[in-house]
Amino acid sequence: MAAENNSVAKPAMAAMAGFLPAMLASTAAMATDGTNEWFGVDDIRLLAVLFVGHWAILSLWLGAYGDTDEDEDFFGPIDYTGR
């Protein structure tokens, strides 16, 4: 009977070990900092400006580096042969 419980407990503990950090990390985005609002922002206009600003910077970066070949780096092509 103890062997059966152990075979069930190990996968359950492994599933919890993978699931709980993801749940706890995602709740940090919902932290209210006493304002009762997401990210601690109590004015929806400010929250919109924050998101639009981040998206603008992301679009500028992707426009400049989005089509960069990842097989090459600053010093030239990456040698995957291990020599």
Secondary structure, DSSP 4 states (H G I P E B T S, - for coil): -HHHHHHHHHHHHHHHHHHHHHHHHHGGGG--TTTTSGGG---HHHHHHHHHHHHHHHHHHHHHHTT--TTEETTEE--TT--
